[in-house]
Amino acid sequence: MINYFIKSLIDWVFRRCLPGVTLIRVGVPLFGLVLVGLTVGITIPTSQVPFNFSWDTSGSSGALSWGVFARACVIVLLGGWLVVRDIRRESRKKVIVIKARGLRDWQGQPLASAVPSSILGRREQVIIDLRQGIVDGQIVSPEAAVRRISSLPDDIARRCDGLDRSDISFVLGGLAPVPLLFLLGVIVVDESNTVIMDWDRLLRARRGLTVDDDGKRFVVAGLDTLQAGATRVALCVSASYDVLDVDVQITEAVTPIIRMDLEGRGTDTHWSELKQQLAQLFLDTVISLVRKGVTEITLFLAAPASLALRLGMLYDKRNLPRLEVNQYEQADPKRFPWVVRMPVAGVLQPEIVHR
């Protein structure tokens, strides 16, 4: 707590222009004005006669100097009190940093160290280590990984116990298979202030979604031609790589396909917060399917980690259809050998279904 207090104090002084710091910055120069107006006298005793030294540069009255000094003291003390008050208020805030660790057997950069200082609160990192179910990118036991994620709500509830919801923020990130990241988004849900971060492969660092919006959006196809009476559809979302119909039809030969293709898609076109917030189109598309009588969706999603998390957070657990998210394996002849059935629409626990 002492280290956090000192770090917070440094942040307040050097990074944040808030009332307490402003008052201190105003008060300290006033002390300089007082010192300029002081009369200083020094007497040094010697063996012969005392040596006297005096300095008077102001010519102003002592009452005026003391008046300025008193005001400077009040301003600085008030500023210090405001800084301490705000730091104590900030110390009540907690930032729960949730990182999914998978795909590769290496530690990587701690997500908590990449969280911007503008997100106030004590950092508390939660590592969801999925590597017991994943070996160097190969899924060995998806059931084990799902069990790890399923235990997260109890962990979060324990960490949030006794705290006001307004004092809690979440930061999500990590590298893991798309279905597991989507599941993490569904479980966390966007009930509190939530920030999503992603891994920049070029910079080899984690960072926020700070790039300007390029204006490119999803293009939806297949809704108009969906036949009446269809209750199950394959929703193919291509946000980074292409989800190919020929691969989908290996496992969903007779299921109608609805496509959402991001214009100009690639592995590095997702760094805009505004652009990702407009993934609301995904939710709108699902709602349109509900209106057409669809009760079950099998999702084929090719997207960066941050977007997979966000889509999971957007999905309404109670009012939208049952949902399963497919795992792509290029080397597997089935292409999508297993799915995660999400805990939505009456499904209480996530399930793994093998094909």
MIGU-410695 format. One record per residue (C-alpha): residue in one letter; x negated, y negated, z; residue number from 0. Coordinates in steps of 0.1 Angstrom, whole numbers, plus 5000, padded with zeros to 4 digits. Layout:
REM residues N
[pt a; [X; Y; Z]; NUM]
...
REM end
This chain:
REM residues 355
[pt m; [5000; 5000; 5000]; 0]
[pt i; [4971; 4976; 5008]; 1]
[pt n; [4955; 4983; 4974]; 2]
[pt y; [4988; 4977; 4957]; 3]
[pt f; [4993; 4944; 4976]; 4]
[pt i; [4958; 4932; 4966]; 5]
[pt k; [4964; 4942; 4929]; 6]
[pt s; [4998; 4925; 4929]; 7]
[pt l; [4983; 4893; 4944]; 8]
[pt i; [4956; 4892; 4917]; 9]
[pt d; [4984; 4896; 4891]; 10]
[pt w; [5004; 4868; 4906]; 11]
[pt v; [4974; 4844; 4906]; 12]
[pt f; [4960; 4851; 4872]; 13]
[pt r; [4989; 4863; 4851]; 14]
[pt r; [5022; 4850; 4863]; 15]
[pt c; [5034; 4814; 4863]; 16]
[pt l; [5060; 4815; 4890]; 17]
[pt p; [5071; 4790; 4916]; 18]
[pt g; [5047; 4801; 4944]; 19]
[pt v; [5017; 4801; 4922]; 20]
[pt t; [5027; 4768; 4907]; 21]
[pt l; [5029; 4752; 4941]; 22]
[pt i; [4995; 4765; 4951]; 23]
[pt r; [4980; 4751; 4919]; 24]
[pt v; [4995; 4717; 4926]; 25]
[pt g; [4985; 4717; 4963]; 26]
[pt v; [4948; 4727; 4959]; 27]
[pt p; [4939; 4697; 4938]; 28]
[pt l; [4955; 4674; 4964]; 29]
[pt f; [4929; 4687; 4989]; 30]
[pt g; [4902; 4675; 4964]; 31]
[pt l; [4918; 4640; 4965]; 32]
[pt v; [4917; 4640; 5003]; 33]
[pt l; [4880; 4650; 5003]; 34]
[pt v; [4872; 4622; 4979]; 35]
[pt g; [4888; 4598; 5003]; 36]
[pt l; [4871; 4610; 5034]; 37]
[pt t; [4845; 4591; 5054]; 38]
[pt v; [4818; 4615; 5064]; 39]
[pt g; [4792; 4608; 5092]; 40]
[pt i; [4763; 4630; 5103]; 41]
[pt t; [4739; 4624; 5132]; 42]
[pt i; [4707; 4644; 5134]; 43]
[pt p; [4688; 4641; 5167]; 44]
[pt t; [4650; 4636; 5163]; 45]
[pt s; [4621; 4632; 5187]; 46]
[pt q; [4620; 4594; 5180]; 47]
[pt v; [4655; 4581; 5172]; 48]
[pt p; [4687; 4598; 5159]; 49]
[pt f; [4690; 4599; 5122]; 50]
[pt n; [4724; 4587; 5110]; 51]
[pt f; [4739; 4595; 5076]; 52]
[pt s; [4774; 4582; 5065]; 53]
[pt w; [4793; 4584; 5033]; 54]
[pt d; [4825; 4565; 5025]; 55]
[pt t; [4837; 4564; 4989]; 56]
[pt s; [4874; 4556; 4992]; 57]
[pt g; [4879; 4524; 5011]; 58]
[pt s; [4914; 4538; 5018]; 59]
[pt s; [4930; 4540; 5052]; 60]
[pt g; [4927; 4571; 5073]; 61]
[pt a; [4965; 4573; 5076]; 62]
[pt l; [4969; 4576; 5038]; 63]
[pt s; [4943; 4604; 5037]; 64]
[pt w; [4959; 4623; 5065]; 65]
[pt g; [4993; 4619; 5048]; 66]
[pt v; [4980; 4634; 5016]; 67]
[pt f; [4963; 4662; 5035]; 68]
[pt a; [4995; 4671; 5054]; 69]
[pt r; [5015; 4672; 5021]; 70]
[pt a; [4989; 4693; 5005]; 71]
[pt c; [4990; 4718; 5034]; 72]
[pt v; [5028; 4720; 5032]; 73]
[pt i; [5028; 4726; 4995]; 74]
[pt v; [5001; 4753; 4997]; 75]
[pt l; [5017; 4770; 5026]; 76]
[pt l; [5051; 4770; 5009]; 77]
[pt g; [5035; 4784; 4978]; 78]
[pt g; [5017; 4811; 4997]; 79]
[pt w; [5050; 4820; 5015]; 80]
[pt l; [5068; 4823; 4981]; 81]
[pt v; [5040; 4845; 4967]; 82]
[pt v; [5041; 4868; 4997]; 83]
[pt r; [5079; 4870; 4996]; 84]
[pt d; [5079; 4878; 4959]; 85]
[pt i; [5052; 4905; 4963]; 86]
[pt r; [5071; 4921; 4991]; 87]
[pt r; [5103; 4920; 4969]; 88]
[pt e; [5083; 4936; 4941]; 89]
[pt s; [5069; 4963; 4964]; 90]
[pt r; [5105; 4976; 4969]; 91]
[pt k; [5106; 4982; 4931]; 92]
[pt k; [5096; 5016; 4918]; 93]
[pt v; [5086; 5025; 4883]; 94]
[pt i; [5090; 5063; 4877]; 95]
[pt v; [5067; 5072; 4848]; 96]
[pt i; [5078; 5105; 4833]; 97]
[pt k; [5053; 5122; 4809]; 98]
[pt a; [5059; 5154; 4791]; 99]
[pt r; [5026; 5172; 4786]; 100]
[pt g; [5026; 5199; 4759]; 101]
[pt l; [5015; 5209; 4724]; 102]
[pt r; [4978; 5206; 4732]; 103]
[pt d; [4958; 5219; 4762]; 104]
[pt w; [4941; 5186; 4771]; 105]
[pt q; [4949; 5159; 4797]; 106]
[pt g; [4950; 5128; 4775]; 107]
[pt q; [4954; 5092; 4788]; 108]
[pt p; [4976; 5089; 4819]; 109]
[pt l; [5009; 5073; 4808]; 110]
[pt a; [5011; 5052; 4840]; 111]
[pt s; [4978; 5034; 4831]; 112]
[pt a; [4994; 5022; 4799]; 113]
[pt v; [5025; 5007; 4814]; 114]
[pt p; [5025; 4970; 4809]; 115]
[pt s; [5021; 4947; 4839]; 116]
[pt s; [5053; 4930; 4830]; 117]
[pt i; [5072; 4960; 4843]; 118]
[pt l; [5073; 4953; 4880]; 119]
[pt g; [5070; 4979; 4907]; 120]
[pt r; [5049; 5007; 4922]; 121]
[pt r; [5040; 5033; 4896]; 122]
[pt e; [5049; 5068; 4904]; 123]
[pt q; [5040; 5093; 4877]; 124]
[pt v; [5059; 5126; 4871]; 125]
[pt i; [5041; 5151; 4849]; 126]
[pt i; [5063; 5177; 4833]; 127]
[pt d; [5036; 5203; 4823]; 128]
[pt l; [5051; 5224; 4796]; 129]
[pt r; [5019; 5241; 4787]; 130]
[pt q; [5029; 5273; 4805]; 131]
[pt g; [5053; 5278; 4776]; 132]
[pt i; [5031; 5263; 4749]; 133]
[pt v; [4996; 5273; 4738]; 134]
[pt d; [4978; 5250; 4714]; 135]
[pt g; [5009; 5240; 4696]; 136]
[pt q; [5024; 5275; 4694]; 137]
[pt i; [5056; 5280; 4714]; 138]
[pt v; [5052; 5312; 4735]; 139]
[pt s; [5080; 5309; 4760]; 140]
[pt p; [5105; 5280; 4753]; 141]
[pt e; [5125; 5294; 4782]; 142]
[pt a; [5097; 5285; 4807]; 143]
[pt a; [5094; 5250; 4792]; 144]
[pt v; [5132; 5244; 4795]; 145]
[pt r; [5132; 5255; 4831]; 146]
[pt r; [5105; 5229; 4839]; 147]
[pt i; [5126; 5201; 4824]; 148]
[pt s; [5158; 5214; 4840]; 149]
[pt s; [5142; 5209; 4874]; 150]
[pt l; [5136; 5172; 4867]; 151]
[pt p; [5170; 5158; 4880]; 152]
[pt d; [5163; 5171; 4915]; 153]
[pt d; [5128; 5156; 4915]; 154]
[pt i; [5142; 5122; 4903]; 155]
[pt a; [5170; 5122; 4929]; 156]
[pt r; [5144; 5128; 4956]; 157]
[pt r; [5122; 5099; 4944]; 158]
[pt c; [5151; 5076; 4941]; 159]
[pt d; [5167; 5084; 4975]; 160]
[pt g; [5174; 5053; 4995]; 161]
[pt l; [5165; 5029; 4967]; 162]
[pt d; [5189; 5005; 4950]; 163]
[pt r; [5194; 5013; 4914]; 164]
[pt s; [5184; 4978; 4904]; 165]
[pt d; [5149; 4984; 4919]; 166]
[pt i; [5142; 5015; 4898]; 167]
[pt s; [5128; 5016; 4863]; 168]
[pt f; [5118; 5045; 4841]; 169]
[pt v; [5091; 5049; 4816]; 170]
[pt l; [5092; 5079; 4793]; 171]
[pt g; [5066; 5093; 4770]; 172]
[pt g; [5046; 5124; 4761]; 173]
[pt l; [5039; 5149; 4733]; 174]
[pt a; [5061; 5180; 4731]; 175]
[pt p; [5083; 5198; 4707]; 176]
[pt v; [5112; 5178; 4694]; 177]
[pt p; [5140; 5199; 4711]; 178]
[pt l; [5123; 5195; 4745]; 179]
[pt l; [5119; 5158; 4741]; 180]
[pt f; [5155; 5154; 4731]; 181]
[pt l; [5165; 5175; 4761]; 182]
[pt l; [5144; 5152; 4784]; 183]
[pt g; [5162; 5122; 4770]; 184]
[pt v; [5196; 5138; 4777]; 185]
[pt i; [5186; 5146; 4813]; 186]
[pt v; [5172; 5112; 4821]; 187]
[pt v; [5200; 5092; 4805]; 188]
[pt d; [5197; 5054; 4801]; 189]
[pt e; [5215; 5046; 4834]; 190]
[pt s; [5186; 5024; 4847]; 191]
[pt n; [5161; 5001; 4830]; 192]
[pt t; [5142; 5025; 4807]; 193]
[pt v; [5112; 5019; 4786]; 194]
[pt i; [5099; 5044; 4760]; 195]
[pt m; [5063; 5046; 4750]; 196]
[pt d; [5046; 5066; 4723]; 197]
[pt w; [5012; 5079; 4713]; 198]
[pt d; [4994; 5060; 4686]; 199]
[pt r; [4973; 5086; 4667]; 200]
[pt l; [4952; 5060; 4650]; 201]
[pt l; [4943; 5040; 4681]; 202]
[pt r; [4943; 5072; 4702]; 203]
[pt a; [4962; 5053; 4729]; 204]
[pt r; [4997; 5050; 4744]; 205]
[pt r; [5015; 5018; 4737]; 206]
[pt g; [5050; 5003; 4736]; 207]
[pt l; [5072; 4996; 4707]; 208]
[pt t; [5060; 4961; 4699]; 209]
[pt v; [5059; 4959; 4661]; 210]
[pt d; [5083; 4937; 4642]; 211]
[pt d; [5113; 4953; 4626]; 212]
[pt d; [5108; 4961; 4590]; 213]
[pt g; [5145; 4962; 4583]; 214]
[pt k; [5146; 4997; 4569]; 215]
[pt r; [5175; 5019; 4581]; 216]
[pt f; [5190; 5054; 4579]; 217]
[pt v; [5210; 5063; 4548]; 218]
[pt v; [5238; 5086; 4556]; 219]
[pt a; [5250; 5112; 4531]; 220]
[pt g; [5276; 5140; 4531]; 221]
[pt l; [5303; 5125; 4554]; 222]
[pt d; [5326; 5116; 4525]; 223]
[pt t; [5324; 5151; 4510]; 224]
[pt l; [5329; 5170; 4543]; 225]
[pt q; [5359; 5193; 4538]; 226]
[pt a; [5388; 5191; 4562]; 227]
[pt g; [5388; 5219; 4588]; 228]
[pt a; [5351; 5221; 4592]; 229]
[pt t; [5342; 5225; 4629]; 230]
[pt r; [5305; 5230; 4627]; 231]
[pt v; [5280; 5210; 4607]; 232]
[pt a; [5242; 5208; 4603]; 233]
[pt l; [5230; 5172; 4609]; 234]
[pt c; [5196; 5167; 4593]; 235]
[pt v; [5178; 5136; 4605]; 236]
[pt s; [5146; 5128; 4586]; 237]
[pt a; [5128; 5099; 4604]; 238]
[pt s; [5091; 5110; 4599]; 239]
[pt y; [5088; 5141; 4578]; 240]
[pt d; [5115; 5154; 4554]; 241]
[pt v; [5140; 5180; 4567]; 242]
[pt l; [5145; 5201; 4536]; 243]
[pt d; [5179; 5216; 4527]; 244]
[pt v; [5163; 5248; 4515]; 245]
[pt d; [5148; 5253; 4550]; 246]
[pt v; [5180; 5246; 4567]; 247]
[pt q; [5200; 5270; 4545]; 248]
[pt i; [5178; 5299; 4556]; 249]
[pt t; [5195; 5298; 4590]; 250]
[pt e; [5227; 5278; 4581]; 251]
[pt a; [5236; 5292; 4548]; 252]
[pt v; [5273; 5283; 4548]; 253]
[pt t; [5272; 5253; 4572]; 254]
[pt p; [5280; 5219; 4556]; 255]
[pt i; [5250; 5196; 4557]; 256]
[pt i; [5251; 5159; 4567]; 257]
[pt r; [5219; 5139; 4560]; 258]
[pt m; [5204; 5109; 4577]; 259]
[pt d; [5173; 5098; 4559]; 260]
[pt l; [5152; 5068; 4570]; 261]
[pt e; [5141; 5045; 4542]; 262]
[pt g; [5104; 5044; 4539]; 263]
[pt r; [5100; 5071; 4565]; 264]
[pt g; [5066; 5082; 4577]; 265]
[pt t; [5047; 5091; 4609]; 266]
[pt d; [5039; 5054; 4617]; 267]
[pt t; [5072; 5036; 4609]; 268]
[pt h; [5088; 5038; 4643]; 269]
[pt w; [5070; 5011; 4664]; 270]
[pt s; [5098; 4986; 4665]; 271]
[pt e; [5120; 4985; 4696]; 272]
[pt l; [5147; 4967; 4676]; 273]
[pt k; [5146; 4993; 4649]; 274]
[pt q; [5149; 5022; 4674]; 275]
[pt q; [5178; 5005; 4691]; 276]
[pt l; [5196; 5005; 4658]; 277]
[pt a; [5194; 5043; 4660]; 278]
[pt q; [5229; 5036; 4672]; 279]
[pt l; [5238; 5047; 4637]; 280]
[pt f; [5230; 5082; 4648]; 281]
[pt l; [5257; 5079; 4675]; 282]
[pt d; [5281; 5063; 4650]; 283]
[pt t; [5276; 5092; 4626]; 284]
[pt v; [5283; 5118; 4653]; 285]
[pt i; [5315; 5099; 4663]; 286]
[pt s; [5326; 5099; 4627]; 287]
[pt l; [5321; 5137; 4627]; 288]
[pt v; [5343; 5139; 4658]; 289]
[pt r; [5370; 5121; 4640]; 290]
[pt k; [5369; 5147; 4612]; 291]
[pt g; [5374; 5175; 4637]; 292]
[pt v; [5338; 5187; 4642]; 293]
[pt t; [5333; 5203; 4676]; 294]
[pt e; [5297; 5217; 4672]; 295]
[pt i; [5266; 5202; 4657]; 296]
[pt t; [5233; 5219; 4650]; 297]
[pt l; [5207; 5192; 4647]; 298]
[pt f; [5176; 5194; 4625]; 299]
[pt l; [5154; 5165; 4636]; 300]
[pt a; [5121; 5154; 4623]; 301]
[pt a; [5111; 5123; 4643]; 302]
[pt p; [5083; 5108; 4664]; 303]
[pt a; [5084; 5116; 4702]; 304]
[pt s; [5098; 5082; 4711]; 305]
[pt l; [5127; 5084; 4687]; 306]
[pt a; [5135; 5120; 4698]; 307]
[pt l; [5137; 5108; 4734]; 308]
[pt r; [5159; 5078; 4725]; 309]
[pt l; [5184; 5099; 4705]; 310]
[pt g; [5187; 5123; 4735]; 311]
[pt m; [5194; 5093; 4758]; 312]
[pt l; [5221; 5080; 4734]; 313]
[pt y; [5240; 5113; 4732]; 314]
[pt d; [5272; 5112; 4753]; 315]
[pt k; [5274; 5143; 4775]; 316]
[pt r; [5311; 5143; 4779]; 317]
[pt n; [5327; 5129; 4748]; 318]
[pt l; [5306; 5142; 4719]; 319]
[pt p; [5305; 5177; 4704]; 320]
[pt r; [5284; 5206; 4716]; 321]
[pt l; [5249; 5202; 4703]; 322]
[pt e; [5219; 5224; 4696]; 323]
[pt v; [5185; 5210; 4685]; 324]
[pt n; [5163; 5232; 4662]; 325]
[pt q; [5126; 5238; 4666]; 326]
[pt y; [5107; 5238; 4633]; 327]
[pt e; [5078; 5263; 4628]; 328]
[pt q; [5063; 5261; 4593]; 329]
[pt a; [5046; 5295; 4596]; 330]
[pt d; [5077; 5313; 4606]; 331]
[pt p; [5097; 5327; 4577]; 332]
[pt k; [5129; 5316; 4594]; 333]
[pt r; [5115; 5280; 4596]; 334]
[pt f; [5138; 5273; 4626]; 335]
[pt p; [5133; 5304; 4649]; 336]
[pt w; [5150; 5290; 4680]; 337]
[pt v; [5172; 5262; 4693]; 338]
[pt v; [5178; 5244; 4725]; 339]
[pt r; [5215; 5243; 4734]; 340]
[pt m; [5220; 5210; 4752]; 341]
[pt p; [5238; 5205; 4785]; 342]
[pt v; [5266; 5185; 4769]; 343]
[pt a; [5303; 5190; 4762]; 344]
[pt g; [5309; 5214; 4791]; 345]
[pt v; [5275; 5233; 4788]; 346]
[pt l; [5261; 5230; 4824]; 347]
[pt q; [5226; 5242; 4817]; 348]
[pt p; [5203; 5240; 4787]; 349]
[pt e; [5199; 5273; 4769]; 350]
[pt i; [5174; 5288; 4744]; 351]
[pt v; [5190; 5307; 4715]; 352]
[pt h; [5166; 5328; 4693]; 353]
[pt r; [5174; 5336; 4657]; 354]
REM end
